[in-house]
Amino acid sequence: MKFPVDQILNLPEMKVLDCQEIEGMGIVITIEKSVNYSTCPSCEQTTHSIHQNHWRMIHDLSWSERTVLLKINRRQFKCHKCKKVFSEKLNFVDSSKGYTKRLAAQIIQQVLNSNIHIV
């Protein structure tokens, strides 16, 4: 039985644009949010106006001992009401981190169950 990459990835708000294995890097999955709008954090107005695209590479949980990198399009939007530019929120990664929250949780769990040298 084959499963689609987006089902295995299990990030419901994201859509998979591409998936490839790159020698020396691992599996690179290109994703972006499935909706084309965001809510301004300042005035809570919904906007569809994309200001810029920012591509980031972050580490995720490994698949069958292969490194997984998520290439994420974290878009910036411009609010027409308050004129501020803001980045869309991604609930599975903190804004300045190079890894997913679930990868961090897995590493913490491994450390709690053993010690830092083994992990």
Order of alpha helices (4+ residues) and beta strands (2+ residues): alpha-beta-beta-beta-beta-beta-beta-beta-alpha
